[in-house]
Amino acid sequence: MLEVARYVLDASVAAKWHLRDETFVSEAQQVLDDFGEGRIRLIAPQIIQHEVSSAILKATRHSDRPLRPTLEEGLAAIRLFLRYPLELFSTSELVYAGYQVAGHLGCSYYDGLYLAAAELTSTPYLYADDKLRRTLRERFPLAIWIEDYRHV
């Protein structure tokens, strides 16, 4: 039996599953489709639940953009997201490693948690945060930019 590919999922990808006017929505949707069909496994620090929920809430405050969710639609999106069977790391397991990775690479502590999860598990890190992309600049070999995601 073939082993299923595994990725550390960043909130920047997962949020695009629910925010349809973002960039790279089709690429993020492919990740979700592959996950839903069992072609890949997704792991993440528990903080992903808070970060995706925060992104959805923030989106509800931009009613000037036609595809943004209402508060009720946002709550439904959060409920849906929380039902996805992601394999979650306790954030407390990643505190020190996340801090060290963030300090070394110059990214946020929260990004460091995801990167530490990737390092600790030797798992590719899938992300769609352009600011982080500029920060990493090829310095984190496990990082896979959303446009480069291709499940085989």
N, C-alpha and C positions, 0 to 999 in steps of 0.2 A: 504494500500500500504506500502511495506517495505521501510525503509529509506536506501539509498545507502551509503555504507561505504565511509568515507572520510579520506584522508591521506595528510600530508604535505610532498611534494616531494622534495628531495634533488637533487641538480645538479649532484651529483655523480651517481645517478640512471639514470637520464634523459640522461646524456652524453653517457651511455652505449647503448642507443637506436640507436646511430649513430656510435659507435666505436666498431666494431665487434670482435676485438682481445683482448678486456678487460676481466677481470674476472667477473663472475656473469652476463654475457650477457643474458643467458637464463632466469634467474630470473627477470632481468630488463625487458626483452621482455614480460614476463607474466604480469607484472604490466601494461605495455603499452597495451597489449591485453585486459586486464580487463577494463582499462580506455576506450579504443576504443569501447568496447562492452557495456559501460555504467554500468558495475558492480561495479565500484568505481568512486569516484570523487577525483581529485587531486588539491591541492592548494599549493602555494609557494610565497615567496617574489619575487617582480619583478626582483631582481638581478639574479634570475635563468636564465633569458635570456642572461645576460652577461657572467655568469659563464659557461653555456653550450657552448656558442659561443667561449669563450676563450679555453675551452678544445678541441673543434673541431679544432680550428686554431693551437693549440699546436700539435695536432696529425698530421696535414698536414706537419709538420716540421720533421717528423720521417719517411722519405721515405724508410729507410732501413728495415722497417717492412712492409711485403707485403700487409697487409689488411688496412693499413692507407690510409685515403682519400687524394686525390689531393686537391689543393686549390679550384678548381671548384666543386668537389664533396663535399667539406666542406661547401661551400656556399649554395649548394643545401640542405644539411643536416640542416643548420641553417634556411633556408626558411621553410623547413618542420616542424622543431621544433616550430618555431614561429606561425605556423598555429594550433598547438594543443590547444584545448580550456581549458587551465589551468585557474583556478581562482587565479588571482594574487593580492597579497597584495602590496599596496604602501609601498615601503621601508621606507618612512618617518614616517609611522605609527609605525615602529618597532625599530627606532633608539635607544631610551632609553632602552627599554626592551631587545633588542639584545645586547646592551653594558653590561647591568647588568648580563644577562645570561652568556655571554662570560667571564666576569670577575669572576663570581662565579664558573664556570665549568673549566676554563682554556683553552677554545677553541678559535679559531679565531673569530673575530667580525662577519665575514660573516657567519660562522656556527651558531653563536649566533642569527642571524636574523631568520634563519630557526627554531631554537629551540624556540625562542620567539613566532613565529607564532604558533607553536604547543602548547605551554603553553597558549597563549591568547585564542586559540580556543578549547582547550582540545581535540586536534586531534593528533592521532599517527603520528610520524615522521619517514618516511621511508628513509633509507640512505645506502650507500655502500662505505663509506670512512673509510678505515682501520685505518688511523691515528686518526680520530675522535672516532672510536670505542675504541681504547686504551685510549683516553682521557676521554671518558664518563664512561667507566668501570661500567656499571649498575647504574650510578648516575642520569640518566634521564629516569624515568619510561615510558615516552611516546615513547621512541626510539625503532624502529623495524629495526633490521639488515636485509639486503636484503635476506639473506638465510632463515630468519624466516618468510618472507612474505608468507602468504597463505590466499588468499581471499576465504571466505566461501560462 
